[in-house]
Amino acid sequence: MGHTAETVRGRRGRKNAHWLAGIAGLGAVGTVAGLSVARSVTRRVTIEDPYIGEDFELIDADRGGVVTTPDGVDLAVREVGPADAPTTVIFAHGFCLRMSAWHFQRQRLADDFGDQVRMVFYDQRGHGQSGDGPSESYTVTQLGKDLETVLAVMAPRGSVVLVGHSMGGMTVLSHARQFPQRYGTHVVGAALISSAAEGLSRSPLGEILQNPALEAARFAARYAPKLVHRGRGAVRSVLGPILQAASYGDQHVSPTVVAFSEEMIHDTSVRTMVEFLHALEVHDESAALPVLAAIPTLVACGDEDVLTLPDRSEAMVAQLPKAELLIVGGAGHLVQLEQPDIIDDALVRLVERATPNKLVALTRRLRDRTRSRG
């Protein structure tokens, strides 16, 4: 049976009303978000900045390439260290970030392990230098499949340690659920930093993130992208303050580091923001935990993280008998940038625990002895 002109106009009208309500309602949500920000984050104070002049884009000079997913999305990839290193560490970044968010970890692991470890970094779909995918592909399940593609292309053999932050941690969980055969043989260790096995709807910001106005913005991103492009300032006025407020817990954090993370958030497209936001709210990768239980893991977060609360990390560790739980005092969601030394130390311990025959650990101990004698 054909549709009448009135029916078609009615459906178009409902669609238009939906996205118009979304754009109009964003300001109201932004007001609520602002109140939450004011309650959760103190005013930054001027401090002596140890990272003035730090080049956070050094990773762009590393060996680069492209890995294409089965659905045709080009993922930008960088690598550090020899291709025949006995251990490969693959890093998956978080929501509205890019691979350079691992700046400090890249430096530390290279210094500590030398040619014994190879590191692989990539930009998730819709982020950084990677391509966009169709809207329906912006799911945590798809991110797990993307990680499998990176793993299969970049590290088909040898021992692999997976490291994920925030959405990247959910990516690791998704991968473990979908590809359990990889774990215990190929994937020998995993780190989940500022992450959770279940969605952000369970966080204190869940009420804001589930507001119908944001869902309407997601609808508009699919059906009226030009209008969302024009209204991108309104969308960012809601999401930007939430993400920036949640990023750091300590008012004394380096202003240079803050500026770097805010740049990454600002450079993320509105479409990527609103499409993945829904995925992060509703995901449930709890079925991955029994898979990770078989390998050494690190579960870390800041005790001031208001997006992925410490009790989410504690809940995961309760099901991971080989896990180290690390709660970093005073740190927010971007703990690997805010207090990198603590996270770096924990990642070194993880690689040492996960590496077969302890070859990497032996290499590091010999290097430490040489340094101490020097």
C-alpha positions as CSV (number, residue, x, y, z in Angstrom):
1,M,0.0,0.0,0.0
2,G,1.4,3.4,-1.0
3,H,1.9,6.3,1.4
4,T,-0.3,9.4,1.0
5,A,1.3,12.8,0.7
6,E,-0.2,13.8,4.0
7,T,1.3,10.8,5.7
8,V,4.8,11.6,4.2
9,R,4.4,15.2,5.3
10,G,3.4,14.1,8.8
11,R,6.4,11.9,9.2
12,R,8.7,14.6,7.9
13,G,7.1,17.0,10.3
14,R,7.7,14.7,13.2
15,K,11.3,14.3,12.2
16,N,11.7,18.1,12.0
17,A,10.0,18.6,15.3
18,H,12.4,16.0,16.8
19,W,15.6,17.7,15.8
20,L,14.3,21.2,16.3
21,A,13.4,20.3,19.9
22,G,16.8,18.8,20.3
23,I,18.7,21.9,19.2
24,A,16.4,24.2,21.2
25,G,16.8,22.0,24.3
26,L,20.5,21.9,24.3
27,G,20.9,25.2,26.0
28,A,18.7,24.0,28.9
29,V,20.8,20.9,29.2
30,G,24.0,23.0,29.1
31,T,22.7,24.9,32.1
32,V,22.3,21.7,34.1
33,A,25.7,20.5,32.9
34,G,27.2,23.8,34.1
35,L,25.8,23.3,37.6
36,S,27.3,19.8,37.7
37,V,30.6,21.2,36.6
38,A,30.6,23.9,39.2
39,R,29.9,21.3,41.9
40,S,32.5,18.8,40.8
41,V,35.5,20.9,39.7
42,T,37.3,23.7,41.5
43,R,38.7,26.6,39.7
44,R,42.2,25.9,38.3
45,V,45.0,27.8,40.0
46,T,48.1,29.1,38.4
47,I,51.1,26.9,39.0
48,E,54.6,26.3,37.8
49,D,54.0,24.2,34.7
50,P,56.5,21.3,34.2
51,Y,55.3,20.6,30.7
52,I,55.7,24.1,29.1
53,G,57.0,23.4,25.6
54,E,56.2,19.7,25.7
55,D,55.6,18.4,22.2
56,F,52.5,16.2,22.5
57,E,52.5,15.3,18.8
58,L,55.9,13.5,18.8
59,I,54.0,10.3,18.0
60,D,53.3,11.8,14.5
61,A,57.0,11.2,13.7
62,D,56.7,7.4,14.4
63,R,56.3,4.8,11.7
64,G,52.8,5.2,10.4
65,G,50.3,3.4,8.2
66,V,46.7,2.6,7.7
67,V,44.7,-0.4,8.7
68,T,41.4,-0.8,6.8
69,T,38.5,-2.5,8.6
70,P,36.2,-5.0,6.8
71,D,33.5,-2.3,6.6
72,G,36.0,0.1,4.8
73,V,37.1,2.5,7.5
74,D,40.7,3.5,7.4
75,L,42.3,3.5,10.9
76,A,45.5,5.6,11.3
77,V,48.2,3.5,13.0
78,R,51.6,4.3,14.5
79,E,54.3,2.0,15.9
80,V,57.4,2.3,18.0
81,G,60.0,-0.4,18.4
82,P,61.3,-3.3,16.3
83,A,58.8,-5.4,14.3
84,D,60.3,-8.6,15.8
85,A,60.1,-7.5,19.4
86,P,58.9,-10.4,21.7
87,T,56.1,-8.4,23.1
88,T,53.7,-5.9,21.5
89,V,51.6,-3.4,23.5
90,I,48.5,-2.1,21.7
91,F,46.9,1.1,23.0
92,A,43.3,2.1,22.5
93,H,42.4,5.7,23.4
94,G,39.2,7.1,24.9
95,F,36.2,9.1,23.8
96,C,37.0,12.4,22.1
97,L,40.7,11.8,22.3
98,R,43.3,10.4,19.8
99,M,46.4,8.2,20.0
100,S,48.7,11.0,21.2
101,A,46.8,10.8,24.5
102,W,49.3,8.1,25.3
103,H,52.2,10.5,25.0
104,F,53.7,9.8,28.4
105,Q,53.3,6.1,28.2
106,R,54.9,5.9,24.8
107,Q,58.0,7.7,26.2
108,R,58.3,5.6,29.4
109,L,57.8,2.1,27.9
110,A,60.3,2.9,25.1
111,D,62.9,4.1,27.8
112,D,62.3,1.1,30.0
113,F,62.1,-1.8,27.6
114,G,64.0,-0.7,24.5
115,D,63.9,-3.2,21.7
116,Q,62.2,-5.8,23.8
117,V,58.8,-4.2,23.4
118,R,57.0,-2.8,20.3
119,M,54.1,-0.3,20.8
120,V,51.2,0.1,18.5
121,F,48.8,3.1,18.7
122,Y,45.8,3.8,16.6
123,D,43.0,6.4,16.3
124,Q,39.5,4.9,16.8
125,R,37.0,5.4,14.0
126,G,35.7,8.9,13.9
127,H,38.7,10.2,15.9
128,G,42.0,11.8,15.1
129,Q,43.3,10.9,11.6
130,S,41.1,7.9,11.2
131,G,38.1,7.8,8.9
132,D,34.4,8.0,9.7
133,G,32.2,5.0,9.6
134,P,28.4,4.7,9.0
135,S,26.3,5.9,12.0
136,E,25.2,2.4,12.8
137,S,28.8,1.3,13.3
138,Y,29.5,3.7,16.2
139,T,29.1,1.0,18.8
140,V,31.3,-0.6,21.4
141,T,30.8,-3.9,19.7
142,Q,32.3,-2.5,16.5
143,L,35.2,-1.0,18.3
144,G,36.1,-4.5,19.6
145,K,36.0,-5.7,16.0
146,D,38.2,-2.7,14.9
147,L,40.7,-3.8,17.6
148,E,40.7,-7.3,16.2
149,T,41.6,-5.9,12.8
150,V,44.5,-3.9,14.2
151,L,45.7,-6.9,16.2
152,A,45.5,-9.3,13.2
153,V,47.3,-6.9,10.9
154,M,49.9,-5.3,13.2
155,A,50.6,-8.2,15.7
156,P,49.6,-11.5,14.2
157,R,52.2,-13.4,16.2
158,G,54.0,-13.1,19.5
159,S,52.7,-11.9,22.9
160,V,50.4,-9.0,23.1
161,V,49.3,-6.7,25.9
162,L,46.2,-4.6,25.3
163,V,45.9,-1.2,27.0
164,G,42.6,0.8,26.9
165,H,41.6,4.1,28.5
166,S,37.9,5.0,29.0
167,M,36.2,4.0,25.7
168,G,39.4,2.2,24.8
169,G,39.0,0.1,27.9
170,M,35.5,-0.8,26.8
171,T,37.0,-1.6,23.4
172,V,39.3,-4.1,25.1
173,L,36.4,-5.6,27.0
174,S,34.4,-5.8,23.8
175,H,37.3,-7.6,22.0
176,A,37.6,-10.1,24.9
177,R,33.9,-10.9,24.7
178,Q,33.9,-11.4,21.0
179,F,37.3,-13.1,20.5
180,P,38.0,-15.1,23.7
181,Q,40.2,-17.5,21.8
182,R,42.9,-14.8,21.6
183,Y,43.3,-14.7,25.4
184,G,45.9,-16.7,27.4
185,T,47.8,-17.5,24.3
186,H,48.1,-14.5,22.0
187,V,46.8,-11.7,24.3
188,V,48.7,-12.3,27.6
189,G,47.8,-9.1,29.5
190,A,45.4,-6.2,29.6
191,A,44.9,-2.8,31.2
192,L,41.6,-1.1,31.8
193,I,42.2,2.5,32.7
194,S,39.3,4.8,33.8
195,S,36.8,2.4,32.3
196,A,33.8,0.3,33.2
197,A,32.2,-3.0,32.1
198,E,28.8,-1.2,32.0
199,G,27.5,2.1,30.6
200,L,28.0,5.7,31.7
201,S,24.3,5.9,32.5
202,R,25.3,4.5,35.9
203,S,27.6,7.5,36.6
204,P,26.5,10.7,38.4
205,L,26.3,12.4,35.1
206,G,24.0,9.8,33.7
207,E,20.9,11.9,34.0
208,I,22.4,14.7,31.9
209,L,23.8,12.3,29.3
210,Q,20.4,10.6,29.0
211,N,18.5,13.9,28.5
212,P,16.2,13.7,25.5
213,A,17.9,16.8,24.0
214,L,21.1,14.8,23.5
215,E,19.2,11.9,21.9
216,A,17.5,14.5,19.6
217,A,20.9,15.8,18.7
218,R,22.0,12.3,17.8
219,F,18.8,12.0,15.7
220,A,19.7,15.2,13.9
221,A,23.3,14.1,13.3
222,R,21.9,11.2,11.3
223,Y,19.0,12.9,9.5
224,A,19.9,16.6,9.4
225,P,23.7,16.8,9.5
226,K,24.0,20.2,8.0
227,L,21.8,21.7,10.7
228,V,23.8,19.9,13.4
229,H,27.0,21.4,11.8
230,R,25.5,24.9,12.1
231,G,24.4,24.1,15.7
232,R,27.7,22.5,16.7
233,G,28.4,25.2,19.2
234,A,25.2,24.3,21.1
235,V,26.1,20.6,21.1
236,R,29.6,21.4,22.3
237,S,28.2,23.7,25.0
238,V,26.6,20.6,26.5
239,L,29.2,17.9,26.0
240,G,32.4,20.1,26.2
241,P,32.0,21.3,29.8
242,I,31.1,17.8,31.0
243,L,34.1,16.2,29.4
244,Q,36.5,19.0,30.4
245,A,35.2,19.1,34.0
246,A,35.6,15.3,34.3
247,S,39.1,15.2,32.9
248,Y,41.1,16.2,35.9
249,G,40.6,16.0,39.6
250,D,43.5,18.2,40.9
251,Q,43.3,21.9,40.5
252,H,47.1,22.0,40.2
253,V,47.2,19.9,37.0
254,S,49.6,21.3,34.3
255,P,47.9,24.0,32.2
256,T,49.7,22.7,29.2
257,V,48.3,19.2,29.7
258,V,44.8,20.7,30.1
259,A,45.1,22.7,26.9
260,F,46.3,19.6,25.1
261,S,43.3,17.5,26.2
262,E,40.8,20.3,25.5
263,E,42.3,20.6,22.0
264,M,41.6,16.9,21.4
265,I,38.0,17.3,22.6
266,H,37.5,20.3,20.5
267,D,38.9,18.6,17.4
268,T,36.4,15.7,17.7
269,S,33.5,16.1,15.3
270,V,30.0,16.6,16.8
271,R,28.8,13.6,14.9
272,T,31.4,11.4,16.6
273,M,30.5,12.9,20.0
274,V,26.8,12.3,19.8
275,E,26.9,8.9,18.1
276,F,29.4,7.3,20.5
277,L,27.8,9.0,23.5
278,H,24.8,6.8,23.2
279,A,27.0,3.7,22.8
280,L,28.9,4.5,25.9
281,E,25.7,5.0,27.9
282,V,24.1,1.6,27.1
283,H,27.1,-0.8,26.6
284,D,27.4,-3.9,28.7
285,E,30.6,-5.9,28.3
286,S,30.3,-7.8,31.6
287,A,30.6,-11.1,29.8
288,A,34.2,-10.2,29.0
289,L,35.4,-10.4,32.6
290,P,35.6,-14.2,32.8
291,V,37.8,-14.1,29.7
292,L,40.2,-11.5,31.2
293,A,40.2,-13.5,34.5
294,A,42.7,-15.9,32.9
295,I,45.4,-13.2,32.3
296,P,47.3,-10.6,34.3
297,T,45.4,-7.3,34.3
298,L,45.6,-3.8,35.5
299,V,42.5,-1.9,36.5
300,A,43.2,1.8,37.3
301,C,41.3,5.0,37.8
302,G,41.4,8.3,39.6
303,D,39.5,8.6,42.9
304,E,38.0,12.0,41.6
305,D,36.7,10.4,38.3
306,V,33.1,11.4,38.0
307,L,32.5,9.5,34.7
308,T,33.8,6.1,35.6
309,L,33.7,5.9,39.3
310,P,36.2,3.9,41.4
311,D,33.5,1.5,42.4
312,R,33.2,0.4,38.8
313,S,36.9,-0.5,38.8
314,E,36.5,-2.3,42.1
315,A,33.5,-4.3,40.7
316,M,35.6,-5.4,37.8
317,V,38.6,-6.4,40.0
318,A,36.3,-8.6,42.1
319,Q,35.9,-10.8,39.1
320,L,39.6,-10.7,38.0
321,P,41.8,-12.8,40.2
322,K,45.0,-11.8,38.5
323,A,44.3,-8.1,38.5
324,E,46.1,-5.2,40.2
325,L,43.7,-2.5,41.3
326,L,45.2,1.0,41.3
327,I,43.2,4.0,42.6
328,V,45.1,7.2,42.0
329,G,44.5,9.8,44.6
330,G,43.3,13.3,43.4
331,A,43.1,12.2,39.7
332,G,40.2,12.6,37.4
333,H,39.2,10.7,34.2
334,L,42.4,11.5,32.2
335,V,44.6,9.9,34.9
336,Q,47.3,8.8,32.4
337,L,47.8,12.5,31.5
338,E,47.3,14.0,34.9
339,Q,49.5,11.6,36.9
340,P,51.5,9.7,34.2
341,D,54.3,8.4,36.4
342,I,51.9,6.3,38.5
343,I,50.2,4.9,35.5
344,D,53.5,4.3,33.7
345,D,54.9,2.4,36.7
346,A,51.8,0.2,36.8
347,L,52.0,-0.5,33.0
348,V,55.6,-1.5,33.4
349,R,54.6,-4.0,36.2
350,L,51.8,-5.3,34.0
351,V,54.2,-6.0,31.0
352,E,56.6,-7.7,33.3
353,R,53.9,-9.9,34.8
354,A,52.4,-10.8,31.5
355,T,55.5,-11.5,29.5
356,P,56.3,-15.2,29.1
357,N,59.7,-16.3,30.5
358,K,60.1,-12.8,32.0
359,L,62.5,-11.8,29.2
360,V,61.3,-8.2,29.3
361,A,61.5,-8.0,33.1
362,L,65.1,-9.4,32.9
363,T,66.0,-6.8,30.3
364,R,64.7,-4.0,32.5
365,R,66.5,-5.2,35.6
366,L,69.8,-5.3,33.7
367,R,69.2,-1.8,32.4
368,D,68.3,-0.5,35.9
369,R,71.6,-2.0,37.2
370,T,73.5,-0.3,34.4
371,R,71.9,3.1,35.2
372,S,72.5,2.8,38.9
373,R,76.2,2.1,38.3
374,G,76.4,5.1,36.0
